[in-house]
């Protein structure tokens, strides 16, 4: 099968490409040439920008049957994608996000009203407000994910991809993805405190109990590759995430076990927790999704076990620490909070 991957040189894309190539598919990667990635030697590289898809003769020469778009950001981008591949490809696979759910809007403070029932399934309520992030937050997002445009919103992306009568689409809603290469370094703040030999690490008690869906990068890539090549998935939406969904404190304890840290986690109420550790607008709405549908319908299972995934992630974080924001590591404020216990 000829499969084109748009945005295949980022965090998740190379793992998807390797999965597809390993199973004997002919894969081409469209990218702008700004990043290098460790891709199989027989994978075709097509240079170009998504804004000039119709003019890219190499794409038509490759004649993709399946198009996986890793970096769709907005409704207009999705419309251009479908127009380009209508009559050329047989199906489009759009990588979406769980930030489409209303529950995530409640966490971010962009939605109001009652808490959403859990777990979140593919039929759970979506956000009623457009754009999941404030302009300030989106600006920060775009510094890390330069493919995101000013109109970023996965809800219109999904609607366009799933409503084309001539080109079927499949949507995968991804969780918070971790692993080697994670541009957000999700485990670094906790790991740094451990490696700095902090004897105690503070958690806001509500955040300690908060649960959100995660996925290890190779496992997420395996789910994408499976859905891209499976039969009878046109028009389907799939959540992709690890199960069970752990709390933040449970994750921290697992990181501590891998890192060899034997200190103490201290839970404090909001009023006694240093301001830089209050990381959520609302922690009473958990972000817990179910991946039962893709596991039952397509037989998906995580190829990399959690212990291995965490070990590899911790090793990578230690070898590739990000630029540190000192405001994240105000140890003086943390020591002052601990001193009054």
C-alpha positions as CSV (number, residue, x, y, z in Angstrom):
1,X,0.0,0.0,0.0
2,X,1.3,3.5,-0.9
3,X,1.0,5.7,2.2
4,X,1.9,9.4,2.4
5,X,2.6,10.9,5.8
6,X,2.4,14.6,6.1
7,X,4.6,15.9,8.9
8,X,6.5,12.7,9.4
9,X,9.7,14.1,10.8
10,X,8.4,15.5,14.2
11,X,7.9,13.7,17.5
12,X,5.4,11.0,16.6
13,X,5.7,10.9,12.8
14,X,9.0,8.9,12.5
15,X,7.6,6.2,14.7
16,X,4.5,6.0,12.5
17,X,6.7,5.8,9.3
18,X,8.9,3.0,10.8
19,X,5.8,1.0,11.8
20,X,4.4,1.3,8.3
21,X,7.6,0.4,6.6
22,X,8.2,-2.5,8.9
23,X,4.9,-4.0,7.7
24,X,5.9,-3.7,4.0
25,X,4.1,-0.6,3.0
26,X,5.6,1.9,0.5
27,X,5.9,5.2,2.5
28,X,6.6,8.7,1.5
29,X,7.1,11.6,3.9
30,X,6.1,15.2,3.0
31,X,8.0,17.8,5.0
32,X,9.6,21.2,4.7
33,X,13.2,20.1,5.1
34,X,13.8,21.8,8.4
35,X,14.1,18.7,10.5
36,X,16.0,15.4,10.0
37,X,14.7,12.1,11.2
38,X,15.9,8.6,11.4
39,X,13.7,7.0,8.7
40,X,14.2,3.7,6.8
41,X,16.3,4.1,3.7
42,X,13.6,3.0,1.4
43,X,11.2,5.7,2.6
44,X,10.7,8.4,-0.1
45,X,11.1,12.0,1.0
46,X,9.0,14.7,-0.7
47,X,9.9,18.3,0.1
48,X,7.2,20.9,0.2
49,X,4.8,22.9,2.3
50,X,1.2,21.9,3.1
51,X,0.1,25.2,1.6
52,X,1.2,24.1,-1.8
53,X,-0.1,20.6,-1.9
54,X,-1.9,20.8,-5.3
55,X,1.3,22.1,-7.0
56,X,3.5,19.3,-5.7
57,X,4.1,17.0,-8.7
58,X,6.0,14.5,-6.5
59,X,2.9,13.8,-4.5
60,X,0.9,12.9,-7.5
61,X,3.8,10.8,-8.8
62,X,3.8,8.8,-5.6
63,X,0.0,8.2,-6.0
64,X,-0.9,7.7,-2.3
65,X,-3.7,5.4,-1.4
66,X,-3.8,6.5,2.2
67,X,-2.8,10.0,3.5
68,X,-1.9,10.4,7.2
69,X,-1.9,14.0,8.2
70,X,0.0,14.4,11.5
71,X,-0.2,18.2,11.6
72,X,-3.7,19.4,10.6
73,X,-4.4,22.5,12.6
74,X,-7.6,24.1,11.3
75,X,-10.7,23.8,9.2
76,X,-9.2,25.6,6.2
77,X,-6.2,23.3,6.2
78,X,-8.5,20.3,6.3
79,X,-10.5,21.6,3.4
80,X,-7.4,22.1,1.3
81,X,-6.2,18.6,2.2
82,X,-9.5,17.0,1.1
83,X,-9.6,19.0,-2.1
84,X,-6.1,18.0,-3.0
85,X,-6.5,14.3,-2.5
86,X,-10.1,13.9,-3.6
87,X,-10.0,11.5,-6.6
88,X,-6.3,10.6,-5.9
89,X,-6.3,8.8,-2.5
90,X,-8.7,6.3,-1.1
91,X,-8.8,7.6,2.5
92,X,-7.4,10.3,4.8
93,X,-6.4,9.7,8.4
94,X,-6.4,12.9,10.5
95,X,-4.5,13.1,13.7
96,X,-6.7,15.0,16.2
97,X,-6.5,15.6,19.9
98,X,-8.6,15.0,23.0
99,X,-8.7,18.8,23.4
100,X,-11.9,18.6,21.4
101,X,-13.8,17.3,24.4
102,X,-15.8,19.7,26.6
103,X,-14.1,18.1,29.6
104,X,-10.8,19.5,28.5
105,X,-12.3,22.9,28.1
106,X,-13.5,22.7,31.7
107,X,-9.9,21.9,32.8
108,X,-8.6,24.9,30.9
109,X,-11.3,27.2,32.1
110,X,-12.7,27.9,28.6
111,X,-16.0,26.0,29.3
112,X,-18.4,26.3,32.2
113,X,-21.2,24.2,33.6
114,X,-21.4,20.8,35.2
115,X,-18.6,18.2,35.2
116,X,-18.5,15.7,32.3
117,X,-19.1,12.0,33.0
118,X,-16.1,9.7,32.6
119,X,-14.6,8.0,30.9
120,X,-14.6,10.1,27.8
121,X,-15.7,8.1,24.8
122,X,-15.7,9.0,21.1
123,X,-19.4,10.1,21.6
124,X,-18.7,12.4,24.6
125,X,-19.7,16.0,24.4
126,X,-17.3,18.3,22.5
127,X,-16.4,21.9,23.4
128,X,-19.0,24.5,22.7
129,X,-16.4,27.3,22.5
130,X,-14.1,27.5,19.5
131,X,-10.3,27.3,20.0
132,X,-9.2,25.4,23.1
133,X,-6.4,27.8,24.1
134,X,-6.2,31.5,24.8
135,X,-4.2,33.7,22.4
136,X,-1.3,33.8,25.0
137,X,-1.3,30.0,25.4
138,X,-1.6,29.4,21.6
139,X,1.5,31.7,21.1
140,X,3.4,29.4,23.5
141,X,2.1,26.3,21.7
142,X,3.2,27.6,18.4
143,X,6.8,28.1,19.6
144,X,7.0,24.4,20.2
145,X,4.6,23.1,17.4
146,X,5.4,25.4,14.5
147,X,2.8,23.7,12.3
148,X,-0.1,25.1,14.4
149,X,-1.7,28.1,12.8
150,X,-3.6,31.0,14.4
151,X,-6.9,29.2,13.8
152,X,-5.9,26.0,15.6
153,X,-8.9,24.0,16.5
154,X,-9.3,20.2,15.9
155,X,-13.1,20.2,16.0
156,X,-13.5,21.8,12.5
157,X,-10.7,19.6,11.3
158,X,-12.6,16.5,12.3
159,X,-15.9,17.8,10.7
160,X,-14.3,18.5,7.4
161,X,-12.4,15.1,7.2
162,X,-15.4,13.1,8.2
163,X,-18.0,14.8,6.0
164,X,-16.5,14.5,2.5
165,X,-18.8,12.3,0.4
166,X,-16.0,11.5,-2.1
167,X,-13.0,10.9,0.2
168,X,-13.5,8.9,3.3
169,X,-11.8,9.9,6.5
170,X,-10.7,8.4,9.8
171,X,-9.9,10.4,13.0
172,X,-7.6,9.5,15.9
173,X,-7.8,11.6,19.0
174,X,-4.5,11.6,20.8
175,X,-3.7,12.0,24.5
176,X,-0.7,13.7,26.2
177,X,2.1,11.9,24.4
178,X,5.3,11.2,26.3
179,X,8.6,9.5,25.4
180,X,12.1,10.2,23.9
181,X,11.9,13.4,21.9
182,X,8.9,14.8,23.8
183,X,9.1,18.6,22.9
184,X,7.1,19.4,26.1
185,X,9.3,17.4,28.4
186,X,6.3,16.3,30.4
187,X,8.2,14.4,33.1
188,X,11.2,16.8,33.4
189,X,9.9,19.0,36.2
190,X,9.4,16.1,38.6
191,X,12.6,14.3,37.4
192,X,14.8,17.4,37.8
193,X,13.7,17.8,41.5
194,X,14.6,14.1,42.0
195,X,18.0,14.5,40.3
196,X,18.5,17.7,42.3
197,X,18.2,15.6,45.4
198,X,15.2,17.3,46.8
199,X,14.2,15.3,49.9
200,X,10.6,16.3,49.5
201,X,8.5,17.2,46.5
202,X,5.3,19.2,46.9
203,X,2.1,18.5,45.1
204,X,-1.1,20.5,45.3
205,X,-3.4,17.9,46.7
206,X,-6.0,18.3,43.9
207,X,-3.4,18.0,41.2
208,X,-1.9,14.9,42.9
209,X,-5.3,13.2,42.5
210,X,-5.9,14.6,39.0
211,X,-6.0,12.0,36.2
212,X,-5.4,12.7,32.5
213,X,-4.9,10.3,29.6
214,X,-1.4,9.7,28.3
215,X,0.3,7.6,25.7
216,X,3.8,6.5,25.0
217,X,5.0,7.7,21.6
218,X,5.7,4.3,20.1
219,X,2.4,2.9,21.3
220,X,0.5,5.9,19.9
221,X,2.3,5.5,16.6
222,X,1.4,1.8,16.5
223,X,-2.3,2.8,16.9
224,X,-2.0,5.3,14.1
225,X,-0.4,2.8,11.8
226,X,-3.0,0.2,12.6
227,X,-6.0,2.5,12.0
228,X,-4.4,3.7,8.7
229,X,-4.1,0.2,7.3
230,X,-7.2,-1.5,8.8
231,X,-10.3,-2.3,6.8
232,X,-13.8,-0.8,7.5
233,X,-12.6,2.2,9.5
234,X,-13.8,4.9,7.1
235,X,-15.9,7.4,9.1
236,X,-14.6,6.2,12.4
237,X,-13.2,8.1,15.4
238,X,-10.8,6.4,17.8
239,X,-9.5,7.5,21.2
240,X,-5.8,6.5,21.7
241,X,-4.4,6.3,25.2
242,X,-3.0,4.1,27.9
243,X,-5.2,2.3,30.4
244,X,-5.7,2.4,33.2
245,X,-5.4,6.2,33.5
246,X,-3.1,7.1,36.4
247,X,-3.2,10.1,38.7
248,X,-0.4,12.7,38.7
249,X,0.9,11.3,42.0
250,X,0.9,7.7,40.7
251,X,2.9,8.9,37.7
252,X,5.4,10.7,39.9
253,X,5.8,7.6,42.0
254,X,6.6,5.5,39.0
255,X,9.1,8.1,37.8
256,X,10.7,8.0,41.2
257,X,11.0,4.2,41.1
258,X,12.8,4.5,37.7
259,X,14.9,7.4,38.8
260,X,16.0,5.8,42.0
261,X,14.6,8.6,44.2
262,X,13.6,7.7,47.7
263,X,12.3,11.0,49.0
264,X,8.8,12.0,50.1
265,X,5.9,13.4,48.3
266,X,4.1,16.1,50.3
267,X,0.5,17.0,49.5
268,X,-0.7,20.5,50.4
269,X,-4.0,22.4,50.0
270,X,-4.2,25.2,47.4
271,X,-3.7,28.0,49.9
272,X,-0.4,26.5,51.2
273,X,0.9,25.4,47.8
274,X,3.5,27.7,46.1
275,X,1.9,29.6,43.2
276,X,4.2,28.0,40.5
277,X,2.9,24.6,41.4
278,X,-0.8,25.4,40.8
279,X,-0.8,24.2,37.2
280,X,-4.5,23.8,36.4
281,X,-7.5,26.1,36.3
282,X,-9.7,23.2,37.5
283,X,-8.6,19.9,38.9
284,X,-12.1,18.6,39.7
285,X,-12.7,17.6,36.1
286,X,-10.5,14.7,35.2
287,X,-9.4,14.1,31.6
288,X,-9.9,10.3,31.5
289,X,-10.6,8.8,28.1
290,X,-11.5,5.2,27.1
291,X,-9.5,3.5,24.3
292,X,-11.9,0.5,24.4
293,X,-13.2,1.1,20.9
294,X,-9.8,0.8,19.1
295,X,-8.8,-2.1,21.3
296,X,-11.9,-4.1,20.6
297,X,-12.6,-3.2,17.0
298,X,-9.0,-3.3,15.7
299,X,-7.4,-5.5,18.3
300,X,-4.9,-2.8,19.3
301,X,-2.6,-3.4,22.3
302,X,0.4,-1.3,23.5
303,X,3.5,-2.9,22.1
304,X,5.8,-1.2,24.6
305,X,5.0,-2.0,28.3
306,X,4.8,1.0,30.7
307,X,7.9,0.1,32.7
308,X,10.1,0.1,29.6
309,X,8.4,3.3,28.3
310,X,9.2,5.1,31.5
311,X,12.8,3.9,31.6
312,X,13.4,5.1,28.1
313,X,11.7,8.4,28.7
314,X,13.7,9.1,31.9
315,X,17.0,8.2,30.1
316,X,16.2,10.6,27.3
317,X,15.1,13.4,29.6
318,X,18.4,13.1,31.5
319,X,20.4,13.2,28.3
320,X,18.3,16.0,26.7
321,X,17.3,18.5,29.4
322,X,15.3,21.5,28.1
323,X,16.1,25.1,28.7
324,X,15.0,25.8,32.3
325,X,12.5,28.4,33.3
326,X,13.7,29.3,36.9
327,X,10.1,30.2,37.8
328,X,9.2,26.5,37.5
329,X,11.9,25.6,40.1
330,X,11.4,28.2,42.9
331,X,13.0,26.0,45.5
332,X,13.0,28.8,48.1
333,X,9.2,29.1,47.9
334,X,9.0,25.3,48.1
335,X,11.3,25.2,51.2
336,X,9.2,27.9,52.9
337,X,6.0,26.0,52.3
338,X,7.7,22.8,53.7
339,X,9.1,24.7,56.8
340,X,5.6,25.3,58.2
341,X,4.6,21.7,58.2
